[in-house]
Amino acid sequence: MIRKSSEDGVQILRLDRPEKKNALTGAMYTDLAEALEAGNTDDNVRCHLFCGRPEVFTAGNDIGDFLQYAGRSGMSDAPVVRFLRALVCNEKPLVAALDGIAIGVGATLLMHCDMVFASPRTVIHSPFVDLGLVPEAGSSLLGPRQIGHARAFELLCLGRPFSARKAEMAGLVNEVVEGDVDAAALVCAREIAAKPPEAMALSRRLLRGDTGQLSERVEEEIRIFASR
């Protein structure tokens, strides 16, 4: 499930399915998508914070749940697709706190985040090619832009896990936190939420640039992913 709470303008979205290593179901994707979509027009939400549980951010898709949608033409009605589109259209800053494994969408989600904090035991892994699939969430476009082609290839195509320190050196993680990573991320999220909201929104939009190409890439990845 997704546990939602709010603190000082920060909407906290906690992945909370520890018995399945926070593997994401369609219902969880729907909850996340709705939270991002609603946040776009809610002045009380100035920042979103993604958190997991101790030792696990997420193991990625719940495979059994995902297979319900895998055979459908284009997967256009799949909850994960709604979530990916919500990421592209999201207008509020995103912060993530990682403690433990971040696999699949747990890795590609980070490329949409504005600040990422990780504990030393964090491992980021995207085994798409090993599963006969392709990267998603626009990571085939954002990855080379953010961390360079060679590192993006290593993460997304070769599928090598990145430690927290390696991800920090690559620029995928802002800070490796020795103590309470959730608390450190929340401090940052509150700091963002305390800034003048219009200036923050305009500045973030300038940094992100035109998201049209990103939207097109996400749709292309979805088509290929569905065919695979």
TORKEMI-413996 format. One record per residue: x negated, y, z of N, C-alpha, C, O in turn. Coordinates in steps of 0.05 Angstrom, whole numbers. Atoms other than C-alpha are relative to their C-alpha. Layout:
residues N
REC_X_Y_Z_X_Y_Z_X_Y_Z_X_Y_Z
...
//
This chain:
residues 228
REC_-17_-24_0_0_0_0_-18_25_0_-42_24_5
REC_14_-26_-1_-19_73_-5_12_15_24_36_21_25
REC_-8_-15_-23_-16_110_61_-5_30_-6_-28_37_-11
REC_2_-29_6_-3_185_51_2_16_25_20_10_42
REC_-2_-19_-22_-15_240_101_-11_26_-9_-24_28_-30
REC_10_-27_7_-31_314_100_-13_13_23_-3_12_46
REC_14_-15_-21_-80_356_139_-11_26_-13_-29_24_-30
REC_12_-25_8_-94_430_128_-2_4_-31_-23_12_-41
REC_-1_-3_29_-74_430_54_-13_-23_-15_-14_-22_-40
REC_13_23_13_-108_363_40_20_-24_1_30_-31_22
REC_-16_24_1_-65_304_16_-19_-24_0_-35_-27_-18
REC_17_23_-3_-99_241_40_14_-25_-11_36_-31_-3
REC_-12_23_14_-86_180_-4_-18_-24_7_-40_-27_-4
REC_16_22_-10_-112_118_32_9_-27_-12_32_-34_-9
REC_-6_27_10_-115_51_-3_-1_-19_24_-22_-21_38
REC_-2_15_-25_-92_3_51_12_-27_-5_35_-33_1
REC_-8_27_4_-88_-69_29_-24_-18_6_-34_-32_-12
REC_25_13_-6_-147_-99_65_-1_-30_-4_-22_-41_-10
REC_-1_29_3_-124_-171_61_-6_-8_-29_-13_-31_-34
REC_6_5_28_-134_-166_-15_-22_19_-10_-24_25_-34
REC_22_-18_7_-195_-120_-13_9_25_-15_-4_35_-33
REC_-12_-24_12_-150_-61_-32_3_-3_-31_3_17_-45
REC_-6_4_28_-137_-92_-101_26_15_-6_46_12_9
REC_-23_-18_6_-88_-45_-135_22_-14_-16_17_-26_-36
REC_-24_11_14_-18_-67_-154_14_22_-15_7_45_-13
REC_-16_-20_15_31_-33_-200_13_20_19_15_44_13
REC_-13_-18_-18_68_-5_-140_-20_20_12_-12_43_16
REC_21_-19_-10_3_25_-113_-7_21_-20_-11_44_-14
REC_6_-19_22_-13_56_-180_23_21_-3_18_45_-7
REC_-23_-19_2_57_86_-182_-1_20_22_4_44_18
REC_1_-19_-23_49_116_-113_-22_20_-4_-18_44_1
REC_22_-18_5_-18_146_-132_7_20_-22_2_44_-20
REC_-8_-18_22_9_174_-198_21_21_10_18_44_3
REC_-21_-18_-10_70_204_-163_-12_21_18_-4_45_17
REC_13_-19_-18_25_237_-110_-15_21_-16_-14_45_-9
REC_15_-19_16_-19_269_-163_19_18_-15_15_43_-17
REC_-19_-15_16_40_291_-206_14_21_17_17_44_10
REC_-14_-18_-18_77_321_-147_-18_22_10_-10_45_14
REC_20_-19_-10_14_355_-122_-5_24_-19_-12_46_-10
REC_4_-22_19_9_396_-186_17_24_4_10_46_-2
REC_-19_-22_-4_69_437_-167_6_6_29_25_21_35
REC_-4_-4_-29_64_434_-91_-21_18_11_-45_11_12
REC_19_-19_-10_31_496_-63_-13_-9_27_-34_1_35
REC_11_10_-25_20_459_3_-22_-20_-4_-37_-26_15
REC_22_19_7_-27_410_-32_-21_16_-15_-16_25_-37
REC_22_-14_12_-93_443_-47_-23_-18_-8_-41_-10_-23
REC_21_19_6_-137_382_-51_10_-28_6_27_-32_24
REC_-7_28_-5_-129_306_-55_-26_-14_10_-48_-9_0
REC_23_16_-10_-174_258_-16_7_-30_-2_26_-39_10
REC_-3_29_3_-180_185_-37_-18_-14_21_-42_-8_23
REC_15_16_-20_-201_137_19_7_-29_-3_28_-36_-14
REC_-6_29_-1_-205_62_28_0_-9_29_9_6_47
REC_2_11_-27_-217_18_88_-30_-7_5_-46_-6_-14
REC_28_7_-6_-282_-1_124_-9_-24_-17_4_-45_-18
REC_13_20_17_-327_-41_76_13_-4_-27_3_-20_-43
REC_-11_3_26_-280_-35_17_16_26_-8_33_35_7
REC_-16_-22_12_-255_23_-26_22_-14_-17_46_-11_-10
REC_-19_18_15_-222_-23_-78_-15_-20_-16_-37_-15_-27
REC_10_21_18_-235_-88_-114_10_3_-28_4_-14_-45
REC_-10_-4_27_-201_-59_-175_29_-10_-3_44_-10_16
REC_-27_9_5_-138_-86_-207_6_-26_14_-11_-44_15
REC_-10_26_-9_-98_-141_-174_6_-16_-26_25_-9_-41
REC_-2_14_26_-106_-191_-232_27_-12_-4_39_-10_-26
REC_-26_12_4_-42_-228_-220_22_20_-6_39_15_-23
REC_-19_-22_5_-2_-164_-217_-4_12_-28_15_17_-42
REC_6_-12_25_-38_-136_-277_9_-16_-24_17_-5_-45
REC_-8_17_23_-22_-196_-321_29_2_-7_37_-6_-29
REC_-28_-5_7_51_-178_-317_3_19_-23_22_18_-38
REC_-2_-21_21_36_-120_-363_-19_-5_-23_-16_7_-44
REC_22_3_20_-24_-146_-402_10_-9_-28_-1_-1_-48
REC_-10_10_26_18_-180_-456_19_19_-14_27_14_-37
REC_-19_-19_12_63_-120_-470_-14_17_-20_-37_26_-17
REC_12_-16_22_51_-81_-533_-8_27_9_9_44_17
REC_10_-26_-7_7_-22_-518_-2_6_29_-15_25_37
REC_0_-4_-29_18_-28_-443_10_27_8_3_37_29
REC_-7_-28_-4_51_40_-448_17_3_26_17_25_37
REC_-17_-3_-24_98_25_-389_-14_-10_25_-2_-11_46
REC_14_10_-23_44_-3_-343_-5_22_20_-13_44_12
REC_5_-21_-20_37_35_-277_-29_10_-1_-33_34_5
REC_28_-9_1_-39_37_-285_-3_21_-22_-19_40_-19
REC_2_-20_21_-29_76_-350_11_27_9_0_48_3
REC_-11_-25_-11_15_127_-315_-21_13_19_-24_37_19
REC_21_-11_-18_-40_135_-262_-23_12_-16_-32_34_-9
REC_22_-11_15_-94_145_-314_7_26_-13_-9_45_-14
REC_-9_-25_12_-53_198_-349_3_22_21_-2_45_16
REC_-2_-19_-22_-40_231_-282_-27_11_8_-29_34_15
REC_27_-10_-6_-115_235_-270_-8_22_-20_-19_42_-12
REC_7_-20_21_-124_272_-336_14_26_5_3_48_1
REC_-17_-24_-3_-67_320_-321_-2_12_28_10_33_33
REC_2_-10_-28_-85_330_-247_-13_28_0_-33_33_-13
REC_9_-27_-1_-95_403_-230_-13_8_27_-22_31_30
REC_11_-6_-26_-119_399_-158_-27_-15_4_-30_-37_-7
REC_26_13_-5_-190_383_-134_3_-28_12_22_-33_27
REC_-1_28_-10_-204_309_-120_-26_-5_15_-48_0_5
REC_23_8_-16_-251_284_-66_4_-30_6_26_-39_11
REC_-1_29_-7_-268_210_-53_-19_-7_22_-41_4_23
REC_17_11_-21_-296_174_7_-2_-30_-4_18_-44_-2
REC_5_29_5_-327_106_-7_-15_-13_22_-35_-2_32
REC_14_16_-20_-347_54_44_3_-29_-8_23_-42_-3
REC_-2_28_9_-363_-13_13_3_-1_-30_-5_16_-45
REC_-2_6_29_-344_-41_-55_19_20_-14_40_26_-3
REC_-17_-17_17_-316_4_-110_-2_-12_-28_-22_-7_-42
REC_2_16_24_-301_-41_-170_21_9_-20_43_17_-13
REC_-19_-6_21_-268_-27_-237_10_28_1_-6_47_-1
REC_-11_-27_-2_-221_32_-231_-11_14_25_-11_39_25
REC_13_-12_-22_-255_44_-164_-25_14_-7_-34_32_7
REC_24_-13_11_-316_63_-204_7_22_-19_-4_44_-17
REC_-6_-19_20_-285_99_-262_16_24_11_14_46_0
REC_-15_-22_-13_-239_140_-217_-19_22_9_-12_46_9
REC_20_-20_-11_-302_174_-189_-7_21_-20_-14_43_-13
REC_7_-19_20_-315_208_-255_20_22_-3_14_42_-17
REC_-21_-21_0_-251_248_-246_-2_17_26_11_38_28
REC_1_-13_-26_-270_269_-175_-20_24_-1_-39_24_-16
REC_17_-24_-2_-301_336_-158_-22_-3_21_-43_9_18
REC_20_6_-21_-337_311_-96_3_-29_8_26_-38_12
REC_0_28_-7_-356_240_-78_-20_-5_23_-43_2_21
REC_16_7_-23_-382_216_-11_-1_-30_3_20_-43_-2
REC_2_29_-2_-408_145_1_-17_-8_24_-36_6_31
REC_16_11_-22_-434_104_59_-23_-16_-13_-22_-22_-37
REC_23_15_11_-501_68_50_7_-28_-10_-7_-38_-28
REC_-7_27_9_-466_1_41_19_0_-24_28_-21_-32
REC_-16_-2_24_-426_26_-18_-13_-13_-24_-37_-10_-28
REC_9_11_25_-433_-13_-83_21_6_-22_44_-1_-19
REC_-18_-9_22_-403_14_-148_-5_-19_-24_-28_-22_-33
REC_3_21_20_-390_-38_-202_23_1_-20_46_3_-12
REC_-21_-1_20_-352_-38_-268_-5_-23_-20_-18_-19_-41
REC_6_24_16_-353_-109_-298_19_-4_-24_27_-26_-29
REC_-19_2_21_-308_-93_-357_-9_-18_-23_6_-36_-32
REC_9_16_23_-351_-123_-412_-2_-30_8_3_-47_-9
REC_1_27_-9_-362_-186_-371_27_-14_-1_28_-39_-4
REC_-27_10_2_-287_-195_-372_11_1_-28_35_-6_-33
REC_-9_-2_27_-284_-185_-447_17_25_-6_31_27_-25
REC_-16_-25_2_-254_-115_-437_-18_24_-7_-41_20_-13
REC_16_-25_5_-276_-43_-447_5_19_23_25_16_38
REC_-4_-20_-22_-284_15_-398_26_15_-4_36_17_-26
REC_-25_-15_1_-223_55_-380_-2_26_16_-23_33_26
REC_-2_-26_-14_-200_120_-347_-17_22_-12_-25_41_1
REC_16_-20_13_-238_160_-398_-29_-2_6_-45_16_-1
REC_28_3_-9_-304_134_-370_-19_-2_-24_-43_4_-21
REC_18_2_23_-331_120_-440_-8_28_-10_-28_31_-24
REC_6_-28_7_-329_196_-450_-14_14_23_-34_27_20
REC_10_-15_-23_-341_222_-380_-27_-11_10_-44_4_19
REC_24_12_-9_-396_172_-363_-26_12_-12_-43_21_2
REC_24_-12_12_-448_195_-414_-3_30_5_-25_40_8
REC_2_-29_-6_-430_268_-401_-11_5_28_-28_23_32
REC_7_-5_-28_-439_262_-326_-27_-12_9_-42_1_24
REC_24_13_-10_-496_213_-316_-19_-7_-23_-40_-20_-18
REC_18_6_23_-527_207_-386_7_-26_-12_18_-44_1
REC_-7_25_14_-521_153_-438_-12_-25_12_2_-45_16
REC_14_24_-9_-573_105_-410_13_-10_26_18_-34_29
REC_-12_9_-25_-543_104_-340_29_-9_-4_38_-28_9
REC_-28_8_6_-472_101_-367_1_-27_-13_18_-43_-6
REC_1_26_13_-491_42_-410_-6_-21_21_6_-43_21
REC_7_19_-21_-523_7_-350_24_-6_17_29_-29_25
REC_-23_3_-18_-460_18_-308_23_-13_-14_36_-32_-4
REC_-25_7_13_-405_9_-359_-2_-23_-20_17_-38_-24
REC_3_21_20_-433_-38_-412_-16_-24_11_-8_-47_9
REC_16_22_-12_-488_-78_-377_13_-10_25_10_-33_32
REC_-15_8_-24_-445_-79_-315_-17_-4_25_-9_-20_42
REC_16_2_-24_-501_-72_-265_11_16_23_19_39_19
REC_-9_-15_-23_-479_-52_-195_-18_23_7_-43_21_4
REC_16_-23_-9_-502_16_-170_3_1_31_26_1_41
REC_-1_-5_-29_-520_24_-97_8_29_4_8_45_-14
REC_-7_-28_-7_-499_87_-61_-23_19_-7_-18_40_-19
REC_23_-17_6_-570_115_-68_-4_4_-29_-10_26_-39
REC_4_-2_29_-575_99_-141_22_18_-13_17_34_-30
REC_-22_-16_10_-506_130_-154_-5_29_7_2_47_-9
REC_7_-27_-8_-529_192_-116_-21_12_-19_-19_34_-28
REC_22_-9_18_-592_197_-158_11_5_-29_1_23_-43
REC_-12_-2_27_-550_188_-222_19_24_-2_24_34_-24
REC_-18_-22_1_-503_244_-202_29_-8_2_47_8_-1
REC_-27_10_-3_-442_200_-191_11_4_28_35_7_32
REC_-6_-4_-28_-443_210_-116_-14_26_9_-37_30_3
REC_12_-25_-10_-454_278_-83_-18_-4_24_-39_8_27
REC_14_3_-25_-477_254_-15_4_-28_12_26_-38_12
REC_-1_25_-15_-494_189_21_1_7_29_-17_20_39
REC_-5_-8_-28_-467_194_92_-7_-23_18_4_-45_15
REC_8_21_-18_-500_155_147_21_-6_21_23_-29_31
REC_-21_4_-21_-442_165_196_27_-5_-12_30_-22_-29
REC_-28_4_8_-367_170_186_5_14_-27_7_38_-29
REC_-2_-11_27_-359_179_111_27_13_-5_30_33_-19
REC_-27_-12_3_-284_192_115_1_28_13_12_46_1
REC_1_-26_-14_-296_248_165_-15_21_-16_-6_44_-18
REC_16_-19_16_-350_280_121_16_9_-24_15_32_-32
REC_-16_-7_24_-304_277_60_23_18_7_29_36_-8
REC_-23_-17_-9_-246_307_99_-9_28_6_5_47_0
REC_11_-27_-5_-290_365_122_-3_15_-26_5_38_-28
REC_3_-13_26_-306_379_49_27_7_-12_30_28_-23
REC_-26_-5_11_-234_372_27_14_23_13_27_39_0
REC_-11_-23_-15_-212_421_81_-13_26_-9_0_46_-11
REC_15_-24_9_-266_469_58_11_9_-27_15_33_-32
REC_-11_-6_26_-239_465_-13_28_12_3_34_32_-9
REC_-28_-9_-3_-167_474_11_1_28_12_21_42_8
REC_0_-26_-12_-187_536_50_-8_23_-19_-5_46_-12
REC_7_-20_20_-212_572_-12_24_13_-13_46_1_-12
REC_-22_-12_14_-168_621_-50_10_-19_-22_-6_-25_-41
REC_-9_21_18_-125_571_-89_0_7_-30_-7_-10_-47
REC_-1_-7_28_-117_610_-154_-28_1_-11_-34_-8_-34
REC_28_-1_9_-192_624_-159_-11_-28_-2_-27_-33_-21
REC_10_28_1_-207_551_-144_11_-14_-25_-4_-28_-39
REC_-12_13_23_-158_527_-197_-12_10_-26_-18_-6_-44
REC_12_-11_24_-185_574_-250_-29_-9_-4_-37_-16_-26
REC_28_8_2_-257_557_-234_-3_-29_-7_-20_-36_-24
REC_1_29_6_-245_482_-235_8_-5_-29_-4_-22_-42
REC_-9_3_27_-208_489_-301_-23_8_-20_-26_-5_-40
REC_23_-8_17_-268_526_-331_-21_-22_0_-33_-27_-21
REC_20_20_-1_-315_472_-307_8_-25_-16_-9_-37_-29
REC_-10_24_14_-272_416_-335_2_4_-30_-2_-15_-46
REC_-4_-5_29_-260_450_-402_26_-12_-11_43_-20_5
REC_-24_10_13_-208_427_-452_2_-30_5_-17_-45_-1
REC_-4_29_-6_-180_360_-430_13_-15_-23_20_-39_-20
REC_-12_13_23_-151_345_-498_-16_-24_-10_-4_-45_-15
REC_17_22_9_-210_302_-519_1_-23_20_1_-46_13
REC_-1_20_-21_-208_266_-452_27_-16_-2_27_-40_0
REC_-25_13_3_-134_251_-461_0_-19_-24_11_-41_-22
REC_1_17_24_-146_224_-531_-17_-25_5_-10_-47_-4
REC_18_23_-6_-203_179_-505_14_-20_18_11_-44_15
REC_-14_17_-18_-160_152_-449_20_-17_-16_23_-41_-12
REC_-19_15_17_-106_133_-500_-13_-20_-18_-3_-42_-22
REC_14_19_16_-157_101_-545_-10_-24_16_-7_-47_7
REC_8_22_-17_-185_60_-488_23_-18_7_20_-42_8
REC_-24_16_-7_-115_38_-468_8_-18_-23_14_-42_-19
REC_-7_16_23_-101_14_-539_-19_-24_-3_-11_-47_-7
REC_20_21_2_-166_-26_-542_2_-20_23_1_-44_19
REC_-3_17_-24_-158_-52_-471_24_-19_-3_22_-42_3
REC_-24_16_4_-88_-76_-487_-4_-22_-20_5_-45_-16
REC_5_20_21_-111_-112_-550_-18_-22_10_-16_-45_3
REC_19_20_-12_-167_-146_-511_14_-18_20_1_-36_31
//
